[in-house]
Amino acid sequence: MSHKATYTQLRDQSWGVRVIGTVAAGQAVVVTKKDGTLKTEIVARVLWSGHDSKTGTVVSLCSIGSSRRQGRGICVSCGEQCNPRYRKCLDCVDGGGNAHGGMSYYDRNGNFVLGDDD
C-alpha cells in the first residue's frame, strides 16, 4: 500500500516525514519533495499517530532512518561512528598520522601505528 508522505520539521528541529495513514518502523515510504521529485525514506520510529485536526484523516509523524551511504555519522569506509559533518572518520582520512597530531598511537584494533611529523 502506498502512502502519501511529505517532509516536516520535528520538535527537535530534525527532519522527519508526515505520512497520511499508519506506518511502522522499518517501513519504506515514498516522500514527495517540494520540487515534485520523489525520494524513498525508511521510517526509523513513529513519533505520533492520530487524526489531523484540520482534515480528520489519520496521519503519522515519523523520524527517518539514517543511511550509511549518506554518511550520517557513519564512516563510509569502515562503518565506525564519525562526526556527522564528515563522511569518513579520522583514521580513514589519512591513516591517523595527522589526525592524531602526528604522534604514534594504537589504532582501534590494538596495532601500533608510528606517527609522522611531516
Secondary structure, 3 states (H helix, E strand, C coil): CCCCEEEEECCCCCEEEEEECCCCCCCEEEEECCCCCEEEEEEEEEEEEEECCCCCCEEEEEEECCCHHHCCCECCCCCCECCCCCCCCHHHHHCCCCCCCCCCEECCCCCEECCCCC
